[in-house]
């Protein structure tokens, strides 16, 4: 999307489908770390906060934590809201047998945590069986 905003859309030769090429958790999210007592800076930064982005990143990080996935694991998780629907996908590359384990869940917007938990349970059953 940044290339489009910069006027370089003509340089894009391929789009990756996030269901096929599942990105790492938190891809494209900008965050900051500040001192608690820096009220002026924190107030300014809060104006740019997106509750939707917070929910999506929370869901993705919840998957990483529950599955104990680290940076060295070939694993992707991608969550998003499309209108009133929450969609979360995860994909793990199993190096031993060169296969993929993948899951996808959808739910009503308000049930995003339930869908995340369902995805975690399903991935656990596939990974640890």
MMTF fields as JSON, N, C-alpha, C and O atoms, coordinates in Angstrom:
{
  "mmtfVersion": "1.0.0",
  "mmtfProducer": "UNKNOWN",
  "numBonds": 515,
  "numAtoms": 516,
  "numGroups": 129,
  "numChains": 1,
  "numModels": 1,
  "chainsPerModel": [1],
  "groupsPerChain": [129],
  "chainIdList": ["A"],
  "bondAtomList": [4, 2, 8, 6, 12, 10, 16, 14, 20, 18, 24, 22, 28, 26, 32, 30, 36, 34, 40, 38, 44, 42, 48, 46, 52, 50, 56, 54, 60, 58, 64, 62, 68, 66, 72, 70, 76, 74, 80, 78, 84, 82, 88, 86, 92, 90, 96, 94, 100, 98, 104, 102, 108, 106, 112, 110, 116, 114, 120, 118, 124, 122, 128, 126, 132, 130, 136, 134, 140, 138, 144, 142, 148, 146, 152, 150, 156, 154, 160, 158, 164, 162, 168, 166, 172, 170, 176, 174, 180, 178, 184, 182, 188, 186, 192, 190, 196, 194, 200, 198, 204, 202, 208, 206, 212, 210, 216, 214, 220, 218, 224, 222, 228, 226, 232, 230, 236, 234, 240, 238, 244, 242, 248, 246, 252, 250, 256, 254, 260, 258, 264, 262, 268, 266, 272, 270, 276, 274, 280, 278, 284, 282, 288, 286, 292, 290, 296, 294, 300, 298, 304, 302, 308, 306, 312, 310, 316, 314, 320, 318, 324, 322, 328, 326, 332, 330, 336, 334, 340, 338, 344, 342, 348, 346, 352, 350, 356, 354, 360, 358, 364, 362, 368, 366, 372, 370, 376, 374, 380, 378, 384, 382, 388, 386, 392, 390, 396, 394, 400, 398, 404, 402, 408, 406, 412, 410, 416, 414, 420, 418, 424, 422, 428, 426, 432, 430, 436, 434, 440, 438, 444, 442, 448, 446, 452, 450, 456, 454, 460, 458, 464, 462, 468, 466, 472, 470, 476, 474, 480, 478, 484, 482, 488, 486, 492, 490, 496, 494, 500, 498, 504, 502, 508, 506, 512, 510],
  "bondOrderList": [1, 1, 1, 1, 1, 1, 1, 1, 1, 1, 1, 1, 1, 1, 1, 1, 1, 1, 1, 1, 1, 1, 1, 1, 1, 1, 1, 1, 1, 1, 1, 1, 1, 1, 1, 1, 1, 1, 1, 1, 1, 1, 1, 1, 1, 1, 1, 1, 1, 1, 1, 1, 1, 1, 1, 1, 1, 1, 1, 1, 1, 1, 1, 1, 1, 1, 1, 1, 1, 1, 1, 1, 1, 1, 1, 1, 1, 1, 1, 1, 1, 1, 1, 1, 1, 1, 1, 1, 1, 1, 1, 1, 1, 1, 1, 1, 1, 1, 1, 1, 1, 1, 1, 1, 1, 1, 1, 1, 1, 1, 1, 1, 1, 1, 1, 1, 1, 1, 1, 1, 1, 1, 1, 1, 1, 1, 1, 1],
  "groupList": [{"groupName": "UNK", "atomNameList": ["N", "CA", "C", "O"], "elementList": ["N", "C", "C", "O"], "formalChargeList": [0, 0, 0, 0], "bondAtomList": [1, 0, 2, 1, 3, 2], "bondOrderList": [1, 1, 2], "singleLetterCode": "X", "chemCompType": "L-PEPTIDE LINKING"}],
  "groupTypeList": [0, 0, 0, 0, 0, 0, 0, 0, 0, 0, 0, 0, 0, 0, 0, 0, 0, 0, 0, 0, 0, 0, 0, 0, 0, 0, 0, 0, 0, 0, 0, 0, 0, 0, 0, 0, 0, 0, 0, 0, 0, 0, 0, 0, 0, 0, 0, 0, 0, 0, 0, 0, 0, 0, 0, 0, 0, 0, 0, 0, 0, 0, 0, 0, 0, 0, 0, 0, 0, 0, 0, 0, 0, 0, 0, 0, 0, 0, 0, 0, 0, 0, 0, 0, 0, 0, 0, 0, 0, 0, 0, 0, 0, 0, 0, 0, 0, 0, 0, 0, 0, 0, 0, 0, 0, 0, 0, 0, 0, 0, 0, 0, 0, 0, 0, 0, 0, 0, 0, 0, 0, 0, 0, 0, 0, 0, 0, 0, 0],
  "groupIdList": [1, 2, 3, 4, 5, 6, 7, 8, 9, 10, 11, 12, 13, 14, 15, 16, 17, 18, 19, 20, 21, 22, 23, 24, 25, 26, 27, 28, 29, 30, 31, 32, 33, 34, 35, 36, 37, 38, 39, 40, 41, 42, 43, 44, 45, 46, 47, 48, 49, 50, 51, 52, 53, 54, 55, 56, 57, 58, 59, 60, 61, 62, 63, 64, 65, 66, 67, 68, 69, 70, 71, 72, 73, 74, 75, 76, 77, 78, 79, 80, 81, 82, 83, 84, 85, 86, 87, 88, 89, 90, 91, 92, 93, 94, 95, 96, 97, 98, 99, 100, 101, 102, 103, 104, 105, 106, 107, 108, 109, 110, 111, 112, 113, 114, 115, 116, 117, 118, 119, 120, 121, 122, 123, 124, 125, 126, 127, 128, 129],
  "secStructList": [7, 2, 2, 2, 2, 6, 6, 7, 4, 4, 4, 7, 7, 7, 7, 7, 7, 6, 6, 6, 1, 7, 7, 7, 6, 6, 6, 6, 7, 7, 7, 7, 7, 7, 7, 6, 6, 7, 2, 2, 2, 2, 2, 2, 2, 2, 6, 6, 7, 7, 2, 2, 2, 2, 2, 2, 2, 2, 2, 2, 2, 2, 2, 2, 2, 2, 2, 6, 7, 7, 6, 6, 1, 7, 3, 3, 3, 3, 3, 3, 3, 3, 6, 6, 3, 3, 3, 3, 3, 3, 3, 3, 3, 3, 6, 6, 6, 6, 3, 3, 3, 3, 3, 3, 3, 3, 3, 3, 4, 4, 4, 2, 2, 2, 2, 2, 2, 2, 2, 2, 2, 2, 2, 2, 2, 2, 2, 7, 7],
  "xCoordList": [0.814, 0.0, 0.853, 0.454, 2.009, 2.868, 3.288, 3.358, 3.566, 3.944, 2.834, 3.096, 1.606, 0.473, 0.444, 0.287, 0.598, 0.558, 1.685, 1.517, 2.822, 3.959, 3.902, 4.762, 2.879, 2.729, 3.534, 3.779, 3.944, 4.747, 3.959, 4.546, 2.67, 1.852, 2.257, 2.12, 2.747, 3.163, 4.376, 4.674, 5.073, 6.244, 5.88, 6.731, 4.631, 4.192, 4.008, 3.202, 4.755, 4.653, 3.86, 3.438, 3.662, 2.934, 2.352, 3.001, 1.133, 0.501, 0.483, 0.189, 0.793, 0.761, -0.56, -0.957, -1.228, -2.471, -2.134, -1.408, -2.643, -2.294, -2.83, -2.416, -3.733, -4.194, -3.193, -3.101, -2.453, -1.445, -0.082, 0.617, 0.272, 1.545, 1.229, 1.196, 1.0, 0.547, 1.71, 2.748, 1.544, 2.646, 2.872, 2.04, 3.999, 4.302, 3.344, 2.816, 3.133, 2.235, 2.7, 3.893, 1.751, 2.049, 2.696, 3.164, 2.739, 3.377, 2.683, 1.457, 3.48, 2.962, 2.429, 2.002, 2.442, 1.922, 3.041, 4.167, 2.715, 3.673, 3.306, 2.142, 4.303, 4.031, 5.104, 6.116, 4.865, 5.834, 5.911, 4.98, 7.038, 7.224, 7.601, 8.549, 6.85, 7.083, 7.092, 6.746, 7.494, 7.435, 5.985, 5.286, 5.536, 4.167, 3.891, 2.789, 4.882, 4.638, 4.797, 4.692, 5.041, 5.143, 3.745, 3.434, 2.917, 1.503, 1.277, 0.355, 2.104, 1.923, 2.168, 1.354, 3.274, 3.583, 2.552, 2.093, 2.189, 1.205, -0.145, -0.829, -0.529, -1.796, -1.753, -2.726, -0.647, -0.508, -0.543, -1.231, 0.186, 0.247, -1.105, -1.425, -1.896, -3.209, -4.153, -5.095, -3.912, -4.781, -4.628, -5.51, -3.519, -3.292, -3.582, -3.298, -4.146, -4.411, -5.677, -6.686, -5.596, -6.757, -7.181, -6.401, -8.393, -8.871, -8.957, -8.76, -9.245, -9.307, -7.924, -7.782, -6.914, -5.543, -5.139, -4.495, -5.503, -5.184, -5.815, -5.16, -7.064, -7.743, -7.073, -6.873, -6.733, -6.114, -4.741, -4.428, -3.938, -2.606, -2.717, -1.929, -3.662, -3.876, -4.175, -3.616, -5.054, -5.411, -4.19, -3.949, -3.419, -2.238, -1.21, -0.634, -0.988, -0.009, -0.493, 0.306, -1.793, -2.375, -2.072, -1.769, -2.156, -1.845, -0.364, -0.036, 0.51, 1.947, 2.24, 2.972, 1.662, 1.903, 1.361, 2.049, 0.155, -0.472, 0.265, 0.357, 0.787, 1.49, 2.993, 3.74, 3.422, 4.834, 5.715, 6.755, 5.277, 5.985, 6.925, 6.535, 8.16, 9.144, 9.595, 9.053, 10.578, 11.079, 11.753, 11.845, 12.218, 12.929, 11.996, 12.448, 10.716, 9.738, 9.1, 8.665, 9.034, 8.385, 6.865, 6.19, 6.348, 4.94, 4.399, 5.068, 3.189, 2.524, 1.133, 0.483, 0.673, -0.698, -1.175, -0.482, -2.367, -2.906, -4.366, -5.191, -4.677, -6.052, -6.504, -5.704, -7.793, -8.337, -9.857, -10.504, -10.388, -11.828, -12.204, -11.601, -13.188, -13.771, -15.236, -16.048, -15.554, -16.868, -17.176, -16.456, -18.227, -18.584, -18.048, -18.485, -17.111, -16.577, -15.109, -14.322, -14.754, -13.362, -12.826, -13.485, -11.644, -11.005, -9.598, -8.849, -9.244, -7.884, -7.37, -8.064, -6.148, -5.513, -4.136, -3.457, -3.733, -2.396, -1.83, -2.558, -0.512, 0.14, 1.524, 2.305, 1.801, 3.089, 3.732, 3.084, 5.005, 5.748, 6.465, 7.256, 6.184, 6.801, 8.004, 7.865, 9.185, 10.408, 10.699, 11.234, 10.364, 10.681, 10.096, 10.787, 8.813, 8.195, 7.808, 7.084, 8.3, 8.103, 6.62, 6.238, 5.802, 4.373, 3.946, 4.708, 2.71, 2.137, 0.957, 0.198, 0.826, -0.368, -1.016, -0.393, -2.254, -2.907, -4.337, -4.993, -4.783, -6.139, -6.655, -5.891, -7.966, -8.634, -9.953, -10.671, -10.27, -11.546, -12.157, -11.456, -13.472, -14.204, -15.272, -15.754, -15.622, -16.642, -17.217, -16.656, -18.333, -18.889, -17.868, -17.116, -17.852, -16.887, -16.761, -15.655, -17.883, -17.851, -17.273, -16.892, -17.209, -16.707, -15.273, -14.876, -14.503, -13.149, -12.255, -11.401, -12.437, -11.616, -11.989, -11.12, -13.254, -13.7, -13.107, -12.634, -13.13, -12.556, -11.052, -10.501, -10.404, -8.965, -8.686, -7.765, -9.467, -9.296, -9.551, -8.837, -10.557, -10.853, -9.69, -9.325, -9.113, -7.963, -6.79, -6.12, -6.544, -5.454, -5.656, -4.728, -6.847, -7.129, -6.919, -6.34, -7.386, -7.239, -5.775, -5.324, -5.038, -3.604, -2.864, -2.009, -3.182, -2.518, -2.77, -1.86, -4.008, -4.322, -3.572, -3.193, -3.358, -2.632, -1.115, -0.425, -0.625, 0.829, 1.304, 2.339, 0.549, 1.028, 0.495, 0.753, -0.229, -0.709, 0.288, 0.055],
  "yCoordList": [-1.201, 0.0, 1.259, 2.284, 1.185, 2.36, 2.769, 3.961, 1.808, 2.139, 2.896, 3.809, 2.521, 3.233, 4.674, 5.607, 4.846, 6.198, 7.074, 8.287, 6.48, 7.235, 7.449, 8.116, 6.874, 7.044, 6.061, 6.31, 4.955, 3.945, 2.67, 1.594, 2.776, 1.591, 0.825, -0.397, 1.531, 0.882, -0.026, -0.838, 0.093, -0.747, -2.063, -2.939, -2.2, -3.431, -4.502, -4.347, -5.58, -6.644, -7.845, -8.696, -7.908, -9.058, -8.714, -8.069, -9.154, -9.043, -10.428, -11.419, -10.492, -11.756, -11.893, -11.003, -12.999, -13.284, -13.66, -14.63, -12.919, -13.211, -14.549, -15.01, -15.169, -16.505, -17.57, -18.634, -17.287, -18.214, -17.915, -18.818, -16.674, -16.206, -15.468, -14.238, -16.221, -15.645, -14.895, -15.493, -13.597, -12.805, -13.089, -13.699, -12.637, -12.741, -11.845, -10.867, -12.191, -11.407, -9.96, -9.681, -9.06, -7.647, -6.962, -5.831, -7.607, -6.991, -5.672, -5.602, -4.65, -3.352, -2.494, -1.364, -2.997, -2.233, -1.363, -1.822, -0.12, 0.799, 0.949, 1.159, 0.841, 1.004, 1.895, 2.197, 2.303, 3.146, 2.721, 2.135, 3.031, 2.774, 4.099, 4.762, 4.467, 5.757, 5.581, 4.527, 6.638, 6.642, 6.894, 7.691, 6.219, 6.408, 7.864, 8.366, 8.528, 9.889, 10.971, 12.158, 10.595, 11.567, 11.8, 11.362, 12.49, 12.648, 13.4, 13.077, 14.386, 15.157, 14.282, 14.269, 13.561, 12.687, 11.567, 11.257, 10.963, 9.878, 10.355, 9.622, 11.566, 12.122, 12.304, 11.998, 12.793, 12.989, 11.633, 11.48, 10.658, 9.341, 8.631, 7.891, 8.845, 8.196, 8.649, 7.933, 9.817, 10.3, 9.451, 9.456, 8.729, 7.891, 6.426, 5.594, 6.1, 4.706, 4.221, 4.923, 3.011, 2.382, 1.191, 0.258, 1.214, 0.092, -1.19, -2.286, -1.055, -2.227, -2.859, -4.079, -2.031, -2.544, -3.197, -4.246, -2.6, -3.189, -4.574, -5.498, -4.73, -6.024, -7.069, -8.211, -6.671, -7.594, -8.05, -9.24, -7.112, -7.453, -8.284, -9.209, -7.983, -8.777, -10.226, -11.148, -10.43, -11.787, -12.51, -13.67, -11.836, -12.463, -12.833, -13.92, -11.944, -12.221, -13.325, -14.094, -13.394, -14.457, -15.828, -16.785, -15.911, -17.16, -17.514, -18.654, -16.546, -16.793, -17.304, -18.277, -16.638, -17.007, -18.402, -19.214, -18.679, -19.972, -21.132, -22.221, -20.899, -21.959, -21.943, -22.775, -20.985, -20.832, -20.711, -21.36, -19.868, -19.646, -18.463, -17.411, -18.644, -17.573, -17.149, -17.592, -16.301, -15.738, -16.769, -16.565, -17.857, -18.856, -19.888, -20.761, -19.798, -20.753, -20.205, -19.053, -21.011, -20.557, -20.568, -21.529, -19.483, -19.406, -18.027, -17.015, -17.998, -16.736, -16.741, -17.785, -15.584, -15.428, -14.049, -13.047, -14.021, -12.781, -12.65, -13.494, -11.587, -11.329, -9.992, -9.077, -9.904, -8.669, -8.64, -9.664, -7.45, -7.26, -6.831, -5.919, -7.484, -7.064, -6.789, -7.706, -5.515, -5.047, -5.623, -5.323, -6.442, -6.975, -8.388, -9.071, -8.82, -10.172, -10.133, -9.362, -10.967, -11.138, -12.379, -13.419, -12.271, -13.387, -13.539, -12.566, -14.768, -15.033, -16.307, -17.322, -16.231, -17.36, -17.581, -16.632, -18.84, -19.178, -20.294, -21.158, -20.259, -21.271, -21.566, -20.659, -22.848, -23.315, -24.218, -25.121, -23.982, -24.87, -25.895, -25.536, -27.174, -28.264, -28.739, -29.392, -28.394, -28.67, -30.162, -30.581, -30.958, -32.391, -33.084, -33.828, -32.83, -33.503, -32.539, -32.914, -31.285, -30.303, -30.078, -30.016, -29.958, -29.728, -28.472, -27.898, -28.071, -26.92, -27.371, -28.265, -26.739, -26.881, -25.505, -24.515, -25.449, -24.146, -24.236, -25.275, -23.132, -23.006, -21.614, -20.661, -21.525, -20.242, -20.26, -21.26, -19.17, -19.036, -17.685, -16.693, -17.677, -16.428, -16.37, -17.395, -15.158, -14.969, -13.568, -12.7, -13.373, -12.041, -11.182, -11.683, -9.918, -8.978, -9.098, -9.055, -9.246, -9.288, -10.601, -10.677, -11.62, -12.928, -13.189, -14.34, -12.131, -12.303, -13.115, -13.868, -12.976, -13.753, -15.233, -16.096, -15.523, -16.918, -17.577, -18.712, -16.88, -17.416, -17.633, -18.608, -16.729, -16.861, -18.103, -18.86, -18.321, -19.506, -20.795, -21.783, -20.781, -21.96, -22.278, -23.441, -21.248, -21.445, -22.022, -22.944, -21.491, -21.984, -23.459, -24.256, -23.824, -25.231, -26.151, -27.228, -25.736, -26.561, -26.704, -27.792, -25.591, -25.664, -26.552, -27.344, -26.429, -27.271, -28.754, -29.579, -29.071, -30.493, -31.025, -32.196, -30.192, -30.62, -30.665, -31.545, -29.717, -29.643, -30.725, -31.35, -30.946, -31.826, -33.248, -34.051, -33.584, -34.964, -35.783, -36.966],
  "zCoordList": [0.0, 0.0, 0.0, -0.553, 0.609, 0.656, -0.751, -1.05, -1.611, -2.982, -3.686, -4.469, -3.41, -4.009, -3.517, -4.305, -2.2, -1.635, -2.172, -2.298, -2.486, -3.005, -4.518, -5.094, -5.151, -6.582, -7.424, -8.605, -6.828, -7.531, -7.814, -7.927, -7.927, -8.143, -9.405, -9.463, -10.395, -11.637, -11.45, -12.326, -10.338, -10.059, -9.373, -9.215, -8.971, -8.319, -9.386, -10.304, -9.258, -10.258, -9.75, -10.533, -8.441, -7.9, -6.529, -5.706, -6.308, -4.999, -4.368, -5.036, -3.097, -2.377, -1.64, -0.888, -1.855, -1.159, 0.279, 0.499, 1.268, 2.658, 3.17, 4.233, 2.435, 2.822, 2.375, 2.987, 1.322, 0.815, 1.428, 1.888, 1.427, 1.963, 3.264, 3.295, 4.324, 5.597, 6.254, 6.539, 6.495, 7.058, 8.545, 9.217, 9.024, 10.451, 11.233, 10.705, 12.482, 13.344, 13.438, 13.553, 13.386, 13.578, 12.389, 12.522, 11.233, 10.064, 9.729, 9.634, 9.556, 9.149, 10.278, 10.041, 11.483, 12.616, 13.191, 13.381, 13.46, 14.064, 15.535, 15.876, 16.397, 17.83, 18.436, 17.804, 19.66, 20.356, 21.814, 22.367, 22.409, 23.835, 24.477, 24.059, 25.49, 26.14, 27.654, 28.187, 28.314, 29.786, 30.206, 29.58, 31.261, 31.75, 32.115, 31.897, 32.664, 33.167, 32.085, 32.394, 30.86, 29.776, 29.205, 28.097, 29.969, 29.636, 28.322, 27.573, 28.046, 26.81, 25.576, 24.653, 25.561, 24.426, 24.308, 23.209, 25.435, 25.407, 24.887, 24.173, 25.236, 24.751, 23.232, 22.543, 22.719, 21.275, 20.567, 19.558, 21.085, 20.447, 20.468, 19.538, 21.509, 21.6, 20.493, 20.152, 19.935, 18.861, 17.593, 16.735, 17.475, 16.303, 16.533, 15.672, 17.687, 18.03, 17.336, 17.277, 16.817, 16.186, 17.03, 17.224, 17.526, 18.35, 17.516, 18.04, 16.24, 15.366, 15.235, 15.315, 15.034, 14.947, 16.259, 16.251, 17.376, 18.679, 18.824, 19.307, 18.417, 18.521, 17.633, 18.047, 16.419, 15.465, 15.971, 15.944, 16.423, 16.918, 18.187, 18.38, 19.044, 20.25, 19.881, 20.475, 18.901, 18.467, 17.904, 18.239, 17.052, 16.461, 17.53, 17.492, 18.464, 19.532, 20.467, 21.001, 20.656, 21.483, 20.864, 21.577, 19.537, 18.835, 19.05, 19.38, 18.863, 19.05, 20.452, 20.635, 21.428, 22.829, 23.133, 23.753, 22.71, 23.018, 22.351, 22.918, 21.155, 20.428, 20.706, 20.191, 21.526, 21.889, 20.652, 20.542, 19.73, 18.47, 18.636, 19.145, 18.205, 18.267, 16.883, 15.87, 16.86, 15.6, 14.699, 13.488, 15.268, 14.474, 13.849, 13.107, 14.135, 13.616, 12.344, 12.325, 11.274, 10.039, 10.206, 9.837, 10.766, 11.151, 10.807, 11.016, 10.281, 10.006, 10.584, 10.649, 11.002, 11.484, 11.055, 11.232, 10.489, 9.927, 10.316, 9.968, 11.04, 11.471, 10.892, 10.691, 10.632, 10.095, 10.261, 10.48, 10.15, 10.114, 8.702, 8.136, 8.154, 6.885, 7.157, 7.281, 7.246, 7.666, 9.049, 10.001, 9.191, 10.505, 10.743, 11.669, 9.913, 10.019, 10.427, 9.878, 11.389, 11.81, 11.116, 11.095, 10.554, 9.858, 10.413, 10.503, 10.786, 11.263, 10.597, 10.544, 10.094, 9.415, 10.023, 10.416, 10.094, 10.588, 9.733, 9.245, 9.559, 8.732, 9.304, 9.594, 9.457, 9.983, 8.953, 8.424, 8.664, 7.785, 8.654, 9.527, 8.408, 9.164, 8.357, 7.323, 8.858, 8.112, 7.963, 6.937, 8.952, 8.937, 7.714, 7.019, 7.46, 6.302, 5.176, 4.253, 5.259, 4.197, 3.864, 2.695, 4.904, 4.72, 5.48, 6.259, 5.228, 5.92, 6.775, 6.4, 7.916, 8.74, 8.734, 9.117, 8.302, 8.25, 8.761, 8.676, 9.282, 9.81, 9.501, 9.35, 9.412, 9.183, 9.923, 9.903, 10.567, 11.263, 10.92, 10.72, 10.86, 10.692, 11.78, 12.262, 12.145, 13.171, 13.05, 12.382, 13.703, 13.822, 14.571, 15.407, 14.271, 14.848, 16.377, 16.916, 17.057, 18.52, 19.06, 20.228, 18.223, 18.652, 18.198, 18.021, 18.011, 17.482, 18.417, 17.949, 19.715, 20.65, 20.63, 20.761, 20.47, 20.381, 19.133, 19.197, 18.014, 16.782, 16.937, 16.426, 17.637, 17.882, 18.711, 18.404, 19.755, 20.605, 19.824, 19.996, 18.98, 18.154, 17.223, 17.052, 16.625, 15.748, 16.542, 16.077, 17.721, 18.571, 18.894, 18.757, 19.318, 19.673, 18.492, 18.635, 17.324, 16.142, 15.73, 15.369, 15.788, 15.449, 16.436, 16.038, 17.718, 18.733, 18.453, 18.54, 18.118, 17.881, 16.662, 16.632, 15.675, 14.482, 14.704, 14.19, 15.465, 15.696, 16.645, 16.414, 17.714, 18.773, 18.676, 19.572, 17.636, 17.454, 16.66, 16.409]
}
